[in-house]
């Protein structure tokens, strides 16, 4: 998918901005607070239905406005799409796909694969396992059509089983508990199989990317299913049943899964510097764009915010080069143009300058 036009209204300090970006690489220059990251935030809303900067949508709406709107016209192969999203001060949401109204963000997100890389992206490695599960599930959402049904079914069954744990305190032998546990195990197996297959696709891509990004290290990557090795999920649920009833929640299953990264037997985040961690994350996110292209022929929109943060010029250049090789449409923000001293080599690029919420394309 390639964005042809982006229109932003009443989002932070962007009152009425229209961009006609390049299908290749777009550089957005501006001082802190100018609005350059808000442009990325607007595109992120189209791909996720939420901000990457705040969980409170009303904080994104411009003062005195009742809502903000992001609209785009885009192209995928020979098809054209008109996509829009509005968030209102009462937290309601409106989605539009080719003029058809909806409130299902997943329908919009499925049309527009968006990835973002920010100074906080290292949290994928430093933060809780759910961040690494989200990384994996993003790729599954866009590559495997039946994944969302499986994931949603598992989430609903997990919620129901947790409620039974809290309510009955009856032990695993309770017939109702056994039935719902068997249903949970069924979808747990399906979800785990989806993730294992995706890991088998991603690991070679990540490893290949790391030869360019961190050639001095060998990173061992493994997937933890979320329950004890050697047991089936049904056996793991039975083994943990007494503890789960006591605690009031299911403690094993794919909702506890994790991706683990080690260097010489140690967790990667204990070995690598902040800059090196960012390059490991870059390798991970590049792999998802490559996987998307390989298995669906879809292209990704990639948002690279504050490219100068903890990345030297050589690393910035190789990252952008690799993204463009995967036919990604790229948006890159920087405070000053000298942080992008290598950009003259790129063809079909556009340069935008942002100041006080006003955007000017460099001719």
C-alpha positions in Angstrom: 0.0 0.0 0.0 1.3 3.5 -0.9 -0.2 6.8 0.4 -0.9 9.2 -2.4 -2.5 11.9 -0.3 -2.8 12.5 3.5 -5.1 15.1 5.0 -5.0 15.9 8.7 -7.4 18.1 10.6 -7.4 19.3 14.2 -4.7 16.8 15.3 -2.5 18.5 17.9 -1.1 21.6 16.2 -1.9 20.4 12.7 -5.1 22.3 11.9 -5.4 21.5 8.2 -2.5 19.8 6.5 -2.5 18.1 3.1 0.6 16.0 2.1 1.2 14.4 -1.2 4.1 12.1 -0.3 6.6 10.2 -2.5 5.9 6.5 -2.8 9.5 6.0 -1.9 11.1 8.1 0.9 9.8 11.2 2.6 12.0 13.3 4.9 10.3 15.6 7.5 12.4 18.3 9.1 11.5 20.5 12.0 12.5 21.5 15.5 11.0 19.8 18.6 7.3 20.9 19.0 6.9 21.9 15.3 4.5 19.1 14.5 6.7 16.7 12.5 6.1 13.7 14.9 2.3 14.6 14.8 2.4 13.8 11.0 3.6 10.3 11.8 1.1 10.1 14.6 -1.7 10.8 12.1 -0.5 8.0 9.8 -0.1 5.7 12.8 -3.8 6.3 13.6 -4.8 5.0 10.2 -2.7 1.8 10.7 -3.6 1.1 14.4 -6.6 3.3 15.4 -4.5 4.7 18.2 -1.5 7.0 19.0 2.0 5.8 19.7 2.5 8.8 22.1 -0.6 8.7 24.4 -3.4 6.3 25.3 -5.9 9.3 25.7 -7.3 10.2 22.3 -8.8 13.5 23.6 -5.2 14.8 24.3 -4.6 14.5 20.5 -7.6 16.7 19.6 -6.7 20.3 19.0 -7.9 22.8 21.6 -11.4 24.0 21.0 -12.2 21.2 18.5 -14.6 18.3 19.0 -12.7 15.8 17.0 -9.7 15.2 14.7 -9.8 13.5 11.3 -7.1 11.7 9.3 -8.0 10.9 5.7 -5.9 9.3 2.9 -6.1 8.2 -0.7 -3.8 5.2 -1.3 -2.9 2.7 -4.0 -2.3 -1.0 -3.8 -1.2 -2.5 -7.1 -4.1 -1.6 -9.4 -6.6 -0.7 -6.6 -7.4 2.6 -5.1 -8.7 3.2 -1.6 -10.1 6.1 0.4 -9.6 5.6 4.1 -10.5 7.8 7.0 -10.6 7.9 10.8 -12.1 10.4 13.2 -11.7 10.4 17.0 -14.1 12.4 19.1 -13.7 14.1 22.4 -16.2 11.6 23.9 -13.8 8.8 22.8 -16.1 7.5 20.0 -14.5 6.6 16.7 -15.7 6.7 13.1 -14.0 4.7 10.3 -14.6 5.1 6.6 -13.4 2.7 3.9 -14.2 3.9 0.3 -17.2 5.8 1.7 -18.6 3.0 3.8 -18.9 3.9 7.5 -17.8 1.5 10.3 -16.6 1.6 13.9 -14.3 -1.5 13.5 -10.7 -0.3 13.6 -9.5 -3.8 12.6 -11.1 -3.3 9.1 -9.2 -0.1 8.6 -5.9 -1.5 10.0 -6.0 -4.6 7.7 -5.9 -2.3 4.7 -2.9 -0.3 5.8 0.1 -2.1 7.2 2.0 0.5 9.3 5.2 0.1 11.3 6.9 2.6 13.5 10.4 3.0 14.9 11.0 5.6 17.6 13.5 6.2 20.4 11.2 4.1 22.6 11.2 1.1 20.3 13.8 -0.6 22.4 11.0 -1.3 24.9 10.2 -4.3 22.6 13.3 -5.9 24.1 13.4 -4.2 27.5 9.7 -4.3 28.3 7.1 -6.9 29.2 6.6 -10.0 27.0 3.2 -8.7 25.8 5.2 -6.1 23.7 7.1 -9.0 21.9 3.8 -10.9 21.4 2.3 -7.7 19.8 5.3 -7.6 17.5 4.7 -11.1 16.3 0.9 -10.8 16.2 1.1 -7.7 14.0 2.7 -9.8 11.3 0.2 -12.6 11.7 -2.7 -10.1 11.5 -1.5 -8.9 8.1 -0.3 -12.2 6.7 -2.7 -14.9 8.0 -6.4 -14.0 7.4 -7.8 -16.5 10.0 -5.4 -15.4 12.7 -7.6 -12.6 14.1 -10.6 -15.0 14.6 -8.4 -17.4 16.4 -6.8 -14.7 18.6 -10.1 -13.1 19.5 -11.6 -16.5 20.3 -8.7 -17.4 22.6 -9.0 -14.0 24.4 -12.7 -14.5 25.0 -12.2 -18.0 26.3 -9.4 -16.9 28.5 -11.6 -14.2 30.0 -14.3 -16.7 30.6 -12.0 -19.3 32.2 -10.5 -16.6 34.5 -14.0 -15.7 35.6 -14.7 -19.3 36.4 -11.5 -19.4 38.5 -12.6 -16.4 40.5 -16.2 -17.5 40.9 -16.4 -21.2 41.6 -13.2 -22.2 43.4 -14.4 -25.7 42.6 -11.2 -27.3 41.4 -10.4 -28.7 38.0 -12.8 -31.7 38.3 -15.8 -29.4 38.0 -17.6 -30.4 34.7 -18.2 -26.8 33.6 -14.6 -25.9 34.3 -13.3 -28.9 32.3 -15.4 -28.1 29.3 -14.3 -24.5 29.1 -10.7 -25.6 29.8 -10.8 -28.0 26.8 -12.1 -25.2 24.6 -9.3 -22.9 25.8 -6.8 -25.6 25.0 -8.1 -26.0 21.5 -7.6 -22.4 20.5 -4.4 -22.2 22.5 -3.0 -24.9 20.2 -4.2 -23.1 17.1 -2.8 -19.7 18.2 0.6 -21.3 19.2 0.8 -23.0 15.8 0.3 -19.7 14.1 3.0 -18.1 16.1 5.5 -20.9 15.7 5.0 -20.9 11.9 5.5 -17.1 11.8 8.7 -17.4 13.9 10.1 -19.9 11.5 9.6 -17.3 8.7 10.9 -14.3 10.7 14.0 -15.8 12.3 16.0 -16.3 9.1 15.1 -12.7 8.0 16.1 -11.3 11.4 19.4 -13.2 11.4 20.1 -12.0 7.9 19.4 -8.4 8.8 21.7 -8.6 11.8 24.6 -9.4 9.6 24.3 -5.8 8.4 23.1 -4.2 11.6 25.1 -6.0 14.3 27.8 -8.1 12.5 29.9 -8.4 15.7 27.3 -10.4 17.6 25.5 -13.7 17.1 21.9 -13.4 18.5 20.1 -16.6 19.5 16.4 -16.3 19.0 13.8 -18.7 20.5 10.1 -18.8 21.2 8.6 -19.7 24.5 5.1 -21.1 24.1 3.8 -20.0 27.6 3.9 -23.3 29.4 6.3 -26.0 30.5 8.3 -27.8 27.9 7.3 -31.4 27.3 3.7 -30.9 28.3 0.7 -30.4 26.1 -1.4 -27.3 26.9 -4.1 -29.6 28.3 -1.6 -31.2 30.7 -0.2 -27.8 31.6 -3.7 -26.5 32.4 -4.4 -29.5 34.6 -1.1 -29.3 36.4 -1.6 -25.6 37.2 -5.4 -25.9 38.0 -5.2 -25.8 41.8 -2.8 -22.8 41.8 -5.0 -21.0 39.1 -8.2 -21.4 41.2 -6.4 -20.2 44.3 -5.0 -17.1 42.4 -8.1 -16.5 40.3 -6.5 -16.6 36.8 -5.1 -18.9 34.2 -1.3 -18.9 34.5 -0.2 -20.9 31.5 -1.0 -20.6 27.8 -0.1 -18.4 24.8 -1.0 -15.3 26.7 2.2 -15.9 28.6 4.3 -16.6 25.5 7.6 -14.7 24.8 10.3 -14.3 22.3 13.8 -14.6 23.8 17.0 -13.1 22.5 20.4 -14.2 23.9 24.0 -13.5 23.2 26.5 -16.0 24.6 23.8 -17.4 26.8 22.9 -14.0 28.3 19.8 -11.9 27.7 20.6 -9.6 24.8 19.5 -6.4 26.7 22.2 -7.2 29.3 24.9 -7.3 26.7 24.0 -4.6 24.1 24.3 -0.8 24.5 21.2 1.3 23.9 22.3 2.1 20.3 22.9 -1.6 19.7 19.5 -2.5 21.1 17.9 -0.1 18.7 19.7 -1.8 15.8 18.4 -5.2 17.0 14.8 -3.7 17.0 15.5 -2.3 13.6 16.4 -5.9 12.4 13.1 -7.2 13.9 10.9 -4.6 12.3 12.6 -4.8 9.0 12.0 -8.5 9.1 8.2 -8.0 9.4 8.1 -5.7 6.4 10.2 -8.3 4.4 7.9 -11.1 5.5 4.8 -9.1 4.5 6.2 -8.5 1.1 7.3 -12.1 0.6 4.1 -13.8 1.6 1.4 -11.3 0.6 3.1 -9.0 -1.9 1.7 -6.1 0.3 4.1 -3.2 1.0 4.4 -1.5 4.4 4.3 2.1 5.4 7.2 2.7 7.8 7.5 5.6 10.2 11.0 6.4 11.4 10.8 9.1 14.1 13.8 11.1 15.3 16.3 9.2 13.2 19.2 10.9 14.9 18.5 9.4 18.4 21.2 6.9 19.3 21.9 5.9 15.7 25.1 7.0 14.0 25.0 8.2 10.4 26.2 4.8 9.0 23.5 2.9 10.9 20.8 5.4 9.8 21.8 5.0 6.2 21.9 1.2 6.2 18.5 1.0 7.9 16.9 3.3 5.4 18.6 1.4 2.5 17.2 -1.9 3.7 13.7 -0.6 4.2 13.6 0.8 0.7 14.8 -2.5 -0.7 11.6 -4.0 0.6 9.6 -1.5 -1.4 8.5 0.3 1.8 7.0 3.8 1.7 9.1 5.6 4.3 8.5 8.7 6.4 11.6 9.9 8.3 11.7 12.8 10.8 14.8 14.6 11.9 15.5 17.9 13.8 18.1 19.1 11.4 19.0 18.3 7.8 22.6 17.5 8.6 21.4 14.3 10.3 20.4 13.1 6.8 23.6 14.0 5.0 23.5 10.9 2.9 20.0 11.5 1.4 21.3 12.9 -1.9 21.7 9.4 -3.3 18.0 8.6 -3.0 15.8 8.9 -6.0 12.1 9.9 -5.9 12.4 11.4 -2.5 10.5 14.4 -1.1 11.5 16.8 1.6 9.0 18.5 3.9 9.7 21.3 6.4 7.4 21.7 9.4 7.1 24.9 11.5 4.4 25.8 14.0 2.1 23.2 12.5 2.5 24.4 8.9 4.0 22.0 6.4 6.0 23.2 3.3 7.3 20.9 0.6 10.8 21.7 -0.6 10.9 22.1 -4.4 
